[in-house]
Amino acid sequence: DHKTQDIVSNHLTEAEEAARQSEHDMNHQRASEKYADTARKECSEEVDEDAPTQWKAMVASNSPNEYYERLANTEKKIIDDWTQKRLLLIQNMVSKSIEDSLKDHSSVERSSAPYVRVLVKAFNSKNTTR
């Protein structure tokens, strides 16, 4: 029958299944990390557009640490407050971006139907279990 030839079925041992699942998980982890790095970079750029001018000037300078040390306390506070706010904004944006990406790529999940283990007992004519 032509239709049955089109259906391919792989039967894997538990060890083979575990190895393939492990490989799938590692590939998924690598892809997630790569995506997170990209998302972090994009989100940082977007957040930095709203940064205070003091922070932008500090980051653009040749030596941000020296630039910061030369600032007045009020300017340092502006930069410190922005640095904290920036981290939270980036974390939230990256988390949302990754969450949205996972929703879009839920079809990448690996499916596997495990074998069912069955304990078989036989009774002989004298009612003793084998």
MARBA-3410 file (N, C-alpha, C, O; in Angstrom, 1 decimal):
130
0.8,-1.2,0.0,0.0,0.0,0.0,0.9,1.2,0.0,1.8,1.3,0.8 ~ 0.6,2.2,-0.9,1.5,3.4,-1.0,1.4,4.3,0.2,2.4,4.9,0.5 ~ 0.2,4.4,0.8,0.1,5.3,1.9,0.9,4.9,3.1,1.5,5.7,3.8 ~ 1.0,3.6,3.4,1.8,3.1,4.5,3.3,3.3,4.3,4.0,3.4,5.3 ~ 3.7,3.4,3.1,5.2,3.7,2.8,5.5,5.1,3.1,6.7,5.4,3.4
4.6,6.0,3.1,4.9,7.4,3.4,5.1,7.7,4.9,5.7,8.7,5.3 ~ 4.5,6.8,5.8,4.6,7.0,7.2,5.9,6.4,7.7,6.1,5.2,7.5 ~ 6.7,7.2,8.3,8.0,6.7,8.9,7.9,6.7,10.4,7.5,7.8,11.0 ~ 8.2,5.6,11.0,8.1,5.6,12.5,9.5,5.2,13.0,10.1,4.2,12.6 ~ 10.0,6.0,14.0,11.3,5.7,14.6,11.0,5.1,16.0,10.2,5.7,16.8
11.5,4.0,16.3,11.4,3.4,17.6,12.8,3.5,18.3,13.7,2.9,17.8 ~ 12.8,4.2,19.4,14.1,4.5,20.0,14.1,3.8,21.4,13.1,3.6,22.1 ~ 15.3,3.3,21.7,15.4,2.8,23.1,15.4,3.9,24.1,15.4,5.1,23.7 ~ 15.2,3.6,25.4,15.2,4.7,26.4,16.4,5.5,26.3,16.4,6.7,26.4 ~ 17.6,4.9,26.1,18.9,5.6,26.1,18.9,6.5,24.9,19.4,7.6,25.0
18.5,6.0,23.7,18.5,6.8,22.5,17.5,8.0,22.7,17.8,9.1,22.3 ~ 16.4,7.7,23.2,15.4,8.8,23.5,15.9,9.9,24.4,15.8,11.1,24.2 ~ 16.6,9.4,25.5,17.2,10.3,26.4,18.3,11.2,25.8,18.4,12.4,26.0 ~ 19.1,10.6,24.9,20.2,11.3,24.3,19.6,12.3,23.3,20.1,13.4,23.2 ~ 18.6,11.9,22.6,18.0,12.9,21.6,17.3,14.0,22.3,17.3,15.2,21.9
16.6,13.7,23.5,15.9,14.8,24.2,17.0,15.7,24.8,16.8,16.9,24.8 ~ 18.1,15.2,25.3,19.2,16.0,25.8,19.8,16.9,24.8,20.0,18.1,25.0 ~ 20.0,16.3,23.6,20.5,17.1,22.5,19.5,18.2,22.1,19.9,19.4,21.9 ~ 18.2,17.9,22.0,17.2,18.9,21.7,17.2,20.0,22.8,17.1,21.2,22.5 ~ 17.3,19.6,24.1,17.3,20.6,25.1,18.5,21.5,25.1,18.4,22.7,25.3
19.7,21.0,24.7,20.9,21.8,24.6,20.8,22.7,23.4,21.2,23.9,23.6 ~ 20.3,22.3,22.3,20.1,23.2,21.2,19.1,24.3,21.5,19.3,25.4,21.1 ~ 18.0,23.9,22.2,17.0,24.9,22.6,17.6,25.9,23.6,17.4,27.1,23.4 ~ 18.5,25.5,24.5,19.1,26.4,25.4,20.1,27.3,24.7,20.1,28.5,25.0 ~ 20.9,26.8,23.8,21.8,27.7,23.0,21.0,28.7,22.2,21.4,29.9,22.2
19.9,28.3,21.6,19.1,29.2,20.8,18.5,30.3,21.7,18.4,31.5,21.3 ~ 18.1,29.9,22.9,17.5,30.8,23.8,18.5,31.9,24.3,18.2,33.0,24.4 ~ 19.7,31.4,24.6,20.8,32.3,25.0,21.2,33.3,23.9,21.4,34.4,24.2 ~ 21.2,32.7,22.7,21.6,33.6,21.6,20.5,34.7,21.4,20.8,35.8,21.2 ~ 19.2,34.2,21.5,18.1,35.2,21.3,18.1,36.2,22.5,17.9,37.4,22.2
18.4,35.7,23.7,18.4,36.6,24.9,19.5,37.7,24.7,19.3,38.9,25.0 ~ 20.7,37.3,24.2,21.8,38.3,23.9,21.3,39.3,22.9,21.5,40.5,23.1 ~ 20.7,38.9,21.8,20.2,39.8,20.8,19.1,40.7,21.4,19.2,41.9,21.1 ~ 18.2,40.1,22.1,17.1,40.9,22.7,17.7,41.9,23.7,17.2,43.1,23.7 ~ 18.7,41.5,24.5,19.3,42.5,25.4,19.9,43.7,24.7,19.8,44.8,25.2
20.6,43.4,23.6,21.2,44.4,22.9,20.2,45.4,22.3,20.3,46.6,22.4 ~ 19.2,44.8,21.7,18.1,45.7,21.1,17.4,46.5,22.1,17.1,47.6,21.9 ~ 17.1,45.8,23.3,16.3,46.5,24.3,17.2,47.6,24.9,16.7,48.7,25.3 ~ 18.5,47.4,25.1,19.4,48.4,25.6,19.4,49.6,24.7,19.3,50.8,25.2 ~ 19.5,49.4,23.4,19.5,50.5,22.5,18.2,51.3,22.6,18.2,52.5,22.6
17.1,50.6,22.7,15.8,51.3,22.8,15.7,52.1,24.1,15.2,53.2,24.1 ~ 16.1,51.5,25.2,16.0,52.2,26.5,16.9,53.4,26.5,16.6,54.4,27.1 ~ 18.1,53.2,25.9,19.1,54.3,26.0,18.7,55.5,25.2,19.2,56.6,25.5 ~ 17.7,55.4,24.3,17.2,56.6,23.6,16.6,57.6,24.6,16.6,58.8,24.3 ~ 16.1,57.1,25.7,15.4,57.9,26.7,16.3,58.3,27.8,15.9,58.9,28.8
17.6,58.0,27.7,18.5,58.3,28.8,18.7,59.8,29.0,18.6,60.5,28.0 ~ 19.0,60.2,30.3,19.3,61.6,30.5,20.6,62.0,29.8,21.5,61.1,29.5 ~ 20.8,63.2,29.4,21.9,63.7,28.7,23.2,63.5,29.4,24.3,63.2,28.8 ~ 23.2,63.6,30.8,24.4,63.3,31.6,24.9,61.9,31.4,26.1,61.7,31.3 ~ 24.0,61.0,31.4,24.3,59.6,31.2,24.9,59.3,29.8,25.9,58.6,29.7
24.2,59.9,28.8,24.7,59.7,27.4,26.1,60.3,27.3,27.0,59.7,26.6 ~ 26.4,61.4,27.9,27.7,62.1,27.8,28.7,61.2,28.5,29.8,61.0,28.0 ~ 28.4,60.6,29.6,29.3,59.8,30.4,29.7,58.5,29.5,30.8,58.2,29.4 ~ 28.7,57.9,29.0,28.9,56.7,28.2,29.7,57.0,26.9,30.5,56.2,26.5 ~ 29.5,58.1,26.4,30.2,58.5,25.1,31.7,58.9,25.4,32.5,59.0,24.5
32.0,59.2,26.7,33.4,59.7,27.0,34.4,58.6,26.9,34.0,57.4,26.9 ~ 35.7,59.0,26.8,36.7,58.0,26.7,36.9,57.2,28.0,37.3,56.0,27.9 ~ 36.6,57.9,29.1,36.8,57.2,30.4,35.5,57.5,31.2,35.5,58.5,32.0 ~ 34.5,56.7,31.1,33.3,56.9,31.9,33.5,57.1,33.4,32.8,57.9,34.1 ~ 34.4,56.3,34.0,34.7,56.4,35.4,35.2,57.7,35.8,34.7,58.3,36.8
36.2,58.2,35.0,36.8,59.5,35.3,35.7,60.6,35.1,35.6,61.6,35.9 ~ 34.9,60.5,34.1,33.9,61.5,33.8,32.9,61.5,35.0,32.5,62.6,35.4 ~ 32.5,60.4,35.4,31.6,60.3,36.6,32.1,61.0,37.8,31.5,61.7,38.5 ~ 33.4,60.7,38.1,34.0,61.2,39.3,34.1,62.8,39.3,34.1,63.4,40.3 ~ 34.2,63.4,38.1,34.3,64.8,38.0,32.9,65.5,38.1,32.8,66.8,38.1
31.8,64.8,38.1,30.5,65.4,38.1,30.1,65.9,39.5,30.6,65.4,40.5 ~ 29.2,66.8,39.5,28.6,67.3,40.8,27.7,66.2,41.4,27.2,65.4,40.6 ~ 27.4,66.2,42.6,26.6,65.2,43.3,25.2,65.1,42.7,24.7,64.0,42.6 ~ 24.6,66.2,42.3,23.3,66.2,41.7,23.3,65.4,40.3,22.4,64.7,40.0 ~ 24.4,65.6,39.6,24.5,64.9,38.3,24.8,63.4,38.5,24.3,62.6,37.8
25.6,63.2,39.5,25.9,61.7,39.9,24.6,61.0,40.3,24.4,59.9,39.9 ~ 23.7,61.7,41.0,22.5,61.1,41.4,21.6,60.8,40.2,20.9,59.8,40.1 ~ 21.6,61.8,39.2,20.8,61.5,38.0,21.3,60.3,37.3,20.5,59.4,36.9 ~ 22.6,60.1,37.2,23.2,59.0,36.5,22.9,57.7,37.4,22.5,56.7,36.8 ~ 23.1,57.8,38.7,22.8,56.6,39.5,21.4,56.1,39.4,21.1,54.9,39.3
20.4,57.1,39.5,19.0,56.8,39.4,18.7,56.1,38.0,18.0,55.2,37.9 ~ 19.3,56.7,37.0,19.0,56.2,35.6,19.6,54.8,35.5,19.0,53.9,34.9 ~ 20.8,54.6,36.0,21.4,53.3,35.9,20.6,52.2,36.5,20.4,51.1,35.9 ~ 20.0,52.5,37.7,19.1,51.5,38.3,17.8,51.3,37.5,17.4,50.2,37.2 ~ 17.2,52.4,37.1,16.0,52.3,36.3,16.2,51.6,35.0,15.4,50.8,34.5
17.4,51.9,34.4,17.8,51.3,33.1,17.8,49.8,33.2,17.3,49.0,32.3 ~ 18.5,49.3,34.3,18.6,47.8,34.4,17.2,47.2,34.5,17.0,46.1,33.9 ~ 16.3,47.8,35.3,15.0,47.2,35.4,14.2,47.3,34.1,13.5,46.3,33.7 ~ 14.3,48.4,33.4,13.6,48.5,32.1,14.1,47.4,31.1,13.3,46.8,30.5 ~ 15.4,47.3,31.1,16.0,46.3,30.2,15.6,44.9,30.5,15.2,44.1,29.7
15.7,44.6,31.8,15.2,43.2,32.3,13.8,42.9,31.9,13.5,41.9,31.4 ~ 12.9,43.9,32.2,11.5,43.7,31.8,11.3,43.6,30.3,10.5,42.7,29.9 ~ 11.9,44.4,29.6,11.8,44.3,28.1,12.3,43.0,27.5,11.7,42.4,26.7 ~ 13.5,42.6,28.0,14.1,41.3,27.6,13.2,40.1,27.9,12.9,39.3,27.1 ~ 12.7,40.1,29.2,11.8,39.0,29.6,10.5,39.0,28.7,10.1,37.9,28.3
9.9,40.1,28.5,8.7,40.1,27.6,9.1,39.7,26.2,8.3,39.0,25.6 ~ 10.2,40.1,25.7,10.6,39.8,24.3,10.8,38.3,24.2,10.4,37.7,23.3 ~ 11.5,37.7,25.2,11.7,36.2,25.2,10.4,35.5,25.3,10.2,34.5,24.6 ~ 9.6,36.0,26.2,8.3,35.3,26.4,7.5,35.3,25.1,6.9,34.3,24.7 ~ 7.4,36.5,24.4,6.7,36.6,23.2,7.3,35.6,22.1,6.6,35.0,21.3
8.7,35.6,22.1,9.4,34.7,21.1,9.0,33.2,21.4,8.8,32.5,20.4 ~ 9.0,32.9,22.7,8.7,31.5,23.0,7.2,31.1,22.6,7.0,30.0,22.1 ~ 6.3,32.1,22.7,4.9,31.8,22.2,4.9,31.6,20.7,4.2,30.8,20.2 ~ 5.7,32.4,20.0,5.8,32.3,18.5,6.4,31.0,18.1,6.1,30.5,17.0 ~ 7.3,30.5,18.9,8.1,29.3,18.5,7.7,28.1,19.3,8.5,27.2,19.4
6.5,28.0,19.8,6.0,26.8,20.5,6.0,25.6,19.7,6.0,24.5,20.2 ~ 5.9,25.7,18.4,5.9,24.6,17.5,7.2,23.9,17.4,7.3,22.8,16.8 ~ 8.3,24.5,18.0,9.6,23.9,17.9,9.7,22.7,19.0,10.7,22.0,19.0 ~ 8.7,22.6,19.8,8.8,21.5,20.8,8.9,20.2,20.2,8.4,19.9,19.2 ~ 9.7,19.3,20.9,9.9,18.0,20.4,8.9,17.1,21.1,8.7,17.1,22.3
8.2,16.3,20.3,7.2,15.4,20.8,7.7,13.9,20.8,8.4,13.6,19.8 ~ 7.4,13.2,21.8,7.8,11.8,21.8,6.7,11.0,22.6,6.2,11.4,23.6 ~ 6.3,9.9,22.0,5.4,9.0,22.7,6.1,7.9,23.4,6.7,7.0,22.7 ~ 6.1,7.9,24.7,6.9,6.8,25.4,6.2,5.5,25.3,5.0,5.4,25.1 ~ 7.0,4.4,25.4,6.5,3.1,25.4,5.8,2.9,26.7,6.1,3.5,27.7
4.8,2.0,26.7,4.1,1.7,28.0,4.7,0.3,28.4,4.8,-0.6,27.7 ~ 5.1,0.3,29.7,5.7,-0.9,30.2,4.5,-1.7,30.8,3.7,-1.1,31.6 ~ 4.4,-3.0,30.5,3.3,-3.8,31.0,3.9,-5.0,31.7,4.8,-5.7,31.2 ~ 3.4,-5.3,32.9,3.8,-6.5,33.6,2.8,-7.6,33.2,1.6,-7.4,33.4 ~ 3.3,-8.7,32.7,2.5,-9.7,32.2,2.7,-10.9,33.2,3.8,-11.4,33.4
1.6,-11.4,33.7,1.6,-12.6,34.5,0.7,-13.7,33.9,-0.3,-13.4,33.3 ~ 1.2,-14.9,34.0,0.4,-16.0,33.5,0.0,-17.0,34.6,0.8,-17.1,35.6 ~ -1.1,-17.5,34.5,-1.6,-18.5,35.5,-1.7,-19.8,34.9,-2.3,-20.0,33.8 ~ -1.1,-20.8,35.5,-1.2,-22.2,35.0,-2.4,-22.8,35.6,-3.1,-22.2,36.4 ~ -2.7,-24.1,35.2,-3.9,-24.7,35.7,-4.0,-25.0,37.2,-5.0,-25.3,37.7
-2.8,-24.9,37.8,-2.8,-25.2,39.3,-2.9,-23.8,40.1,-2.7,-23.8,41.3 ~ -3.2,-22.7,39.4,-3.4,-21.4,40.0,-2.2,-20.8,40.7,-2.3,-20.2,41.7 ~ -1.0,-21.1,40.2,0.2,-20.6,40.7,0.7,-19.5,39.7,0.6,-19.7,38.5 ~ 1.3,-18.5,40.2,1.7,-17.4,39.3,3.1,-17.7,38.8,4.0,-18.2,39.5 ~ 3.3,-17.4,37.5,4.6,-17.5,36.9,5.2,-16.1,36.7,6.3,-16.0,36.1
END
